[in-house]
Amino acid sequence: KVLDFKSTTLANQGAQPAADLVSVAIDLRQDWPTALRQNGFDASAPTMWSAEGLLRYLPAAAQNLLFERIDSLSAPGSRLATNGPSKNAVNPNLLASQHEQSTRLRAAAAKVLGTEIPNVEELWYPEERTEIVDWLGSHGWEATAIGMADLLAKHGRNIPAEDVMRSEERRVGKE
């Protein structure tokens, strides 16, 4: 459903892929590397990966497995864009602040939409995890990270600090 939504949305905007696009609908809990290969994926060619809006919904072990698989499929020149929980993601004060902000946003959305909004926090895994930049760096990737506030400022955007859920945007490349 997600791939269909994305394809339809892009098509409705007249967007066309600049490269060969092959959609492979598979749950990340399954053997997606094999599914990619069976659909023509070439691990010898540089690849652009995107794992955005995903990591806080994975347990730490699943996050590591995801990056192990990406690493094993990535030729030199590959790139990865991801965002994920910061080092403070398990800080009780931060979690309480995020919970309060999420509760306010859900209440406002419910009022506007006239329906109950699910609590996605129940799907999060607020647990200690390996920093993505550190993990990738130790596996031969050149990795950098930028905080959300800095990323927004870089693009001329400004959101008050209390409204920024603490996460980092990471852009990395395999050399």
C-alpha positions as CSV (number, residue, x, y, z in Angstrom):
1,K,0.0,0.0,0.0
2,V,2.8,2.4,0.8
3,L,4.5,1.8,-2.6
4,D,1.2,2.3,-4.4
5,F,0.6,5.5,-2.5
6,K,4.0,6.9,-3.3
7,S,3.8,5.9,-7.0
8,T,0.4,7.4,-7.4
9,T,1.3,10.6,-5.6
10,L,4.4,11.1,-7.7
11,A,2.6,10.2,-10.9
12,N,-0.1,12.7,-10.1
13,Q,2.6,15.4,-9.7
14,G,4.1,14.4,-13.1
15,A,7.3,13.1,-11.4
16,Q,9.2,10.5,-13.4
17,P,12.1,8.4,-12.1
18,A,15.5,9.5,-13.4
19,A,16.7,5.9,-13.1
20,D,15.2,2.5,-13.5
21,L,12.7,2.0,-10.8
22,V,11.7,-1.4,-9.6
23,S,9.4,-1.6,-6.7
24,V,9.7,-4.6,-4.4
25,A,7.0,-4.9,-1.8
26,I,8.3,-6.9,1.1
27,D,8.2,-6.7,4.8
28,L,11.6,-5.9,6.3
29,R,11.2,-8.8,8.7
30,Q,11.5,-11.1,5.6
31,D,14.5,-11.8,3.4
32,W,14.4,-8.6,1.5
33,P,18.0,-8.8,0.2
34,T,17.0,-12.0,-1.7
35,A,13.8,-10.4,-3.0
36,L,15.9,-7.5,-4.3
37,R,18.3,-9.8,-6.1
38,Q,15.4,-11.8,-7.6
39,N,14.0,-8.6,-9.0
40,G,17.3,-7.6,-10.7
41,F,19.2,-5.8,-8.0
42,D,22.9,-5.5,-8.8
43,A,25.0,-5.3,-5.6
44,S,28.1,-4.5,-7.7
45,A,26.6,-1.1,-8.8
46,P,26.4,1.9,-6.4
47,T,23.0,2.2,-4.8
48,M,21.0,5.0,-3.1
49,W,19.3,3.8,0.0
50,S,16.7,5.6,2.1
51,A,15.7,4.6,5.6
52,E,13.8,7.6,6.7
53,G,11.0,7.7,9.3
54,L,11.7,4.1,10.1
55,L,14.4,3.5,12.8
56,R,12.5,4.4,15.9
57,Y,9.9,1.7,14.9
58,L,12.6,-1.0,15.0
59,P,14.2,-2.6,18.0
60,A,17.9,-1.9,18.3
61,A,18.8,-5.4,17.0
62,A,16.6,-5.0,13.9
63,Q,18.2,-1.6,13.2
64,N,21.6,-3.3,13.3
65,L,20.4,-6.1,11.0
66,L,19.0,-3.5,8.5
67,F,22.3,-1.7,8.3
68,E,24.3,-5.0,8.1
69,R,22.1,-6.0,5.1
70,I,22.4,-2.6,3.5
71,D,26.2,-2.7,4.0
72,S,26.5,-6.2,2.4
73,L,24.5,-5.0,-0.7
74,S,26.4,-1.7,-1.1
75,A,29.2,-1.2,-3.7
76,P,31.7,1.6,-3.4
77,G,29.9,4.9,-4.3
78,S,26.7,3.9,-2.6
79,R,24.8,6.5,-0.5
80,L,22.4,6.3,2.4
81,A,20.0,8.9,3.7
82,T,18.5,8.1,7.1
83,N,17.2,9.7,10.2
84,G,16.9,8.3,13.6
85,P,16.7,8.8,17.3
86,S,19.5,10.8,18.8
87,K,21.7,9.6,21.7
88,N,19.2,11.2,24.0
89,A,16.3,9.1,22.7
90,V,16.1,7.2,26.0
91,N,16.4,10.2,28.2
92,P,13.3,10.1,30.5
93,N,12.9,13.9,30.4
94,L,13.0,14.0,26.5
95,L,10.6,11.0,26.3
96,A,8.2,12.9,28.6
97,S,8.5,16.0,26.5
98,Q,7.9,14.1,23.3
99,H,4.9,12.4,24.8
100,E,3.4,15.7,25.8
101,Q,4.0,17.2,22.4
102,S,2.6,14.1,20.6
103,T,-0.5,14.1,22.8
104,R,-1.1,17.8,22.0
105,L,-0.6,17.2,18.2
106,R,-2.9,14.2,18.2
107,A,-5.6,16.1,20.1
108,A,-5.3,19.1,17.6
109,A,-5.4,16.7,14.6
110,A,-8.4,14.8,16.1
111,K,-10.3,18.1,16.6
112,V,-9.6,19.2,13.0
113,L,-10.3,15.8,11.4
114,G,-13.2,14.8,13.7
115,T,-11.7,11.4,14.4
116,E,-9.4,9.7,16.9
117,I,-5.7,9.7,15.9
118,P,-3.7,6.6,16.8
119,N,-0.8,6.9,19.2
120,V,2.2,6.0,17.2
121,E,4.4,6.2,20.3
122,E,3.1,2.8,21.2
123,L,5.0,1.5,18.2
124,W,8.4,3.1,19.1
125,Y,11.3,1.3,20.7
126,P,12.9,3.8,23.0
127,E,16.0,1.7,23.8
128,E,19.8,2.0,23.7
129,R,21.1,1.5,20.2
130,T,24.3,1.9,18.3
131,E,24.7,5.4,16.8
132,I,24.2,5.0,13.1
133,V,27.2,7.3,12.1
134,D,29.4,5.2,14.4
135,W,28.2,1.9,13.1
136,L,28.6,2.9,9.5
137,G,31.9,4.5,10.1
138,S,33.2,1.3,11.6
139,H,32.1,-0.5,8.4
140,G,33.9,1.6,5.9
141,W,31.3,4.3,5.2
142,E,32.1,8.0,5.3
143,A,29.3,9.3,7.6
144,T,28.1,12.6,8.8
145,A,25.2,13.7,11.0
146,I,23.3,16.9,11.4
147,G,20.8,17.7,14.1
148,M,17.2,18.5,13.0
149,A,17.4,22.2,14.1
150,D,20.6,22.7,12.1
151,L,19.1,20.9,9.1
152,L,16.1,23.1,9.2
153,A,18.2,26.3,9.6
154,K,20.4,25.2,6.6
155,H,17.2,25.2,4.5
156,G,15.9,28.5,5.8
157,R,13.3,26.8,8.1
158,N,12.7,27.5,11.7
159,I,10.7,25.6,14.2
160,P,10.8,26.5,17.9
161,A,13.0,24.1,19.8
162,E,10.1,22.7,21.9
163,D,8.4,21.6,18.7
164,V,11.4,19.6,17.3
165,M,11.4,16.0,18.1
166,R,15.0,15.2,18.7
167,S,16.4,13.2,15.7
168,E,19.2,13.6,13.3
169,E,19.5,13.5,9.5
170,R,22.3,11.3,8.3
171,R,23.8,11.2,4.9
172,V,26.5,8.6,4.3
173,G,28.5,7.2,1.5
174,K,30.4,4.0,1.1
175,E,33.9,4.5,-0.2
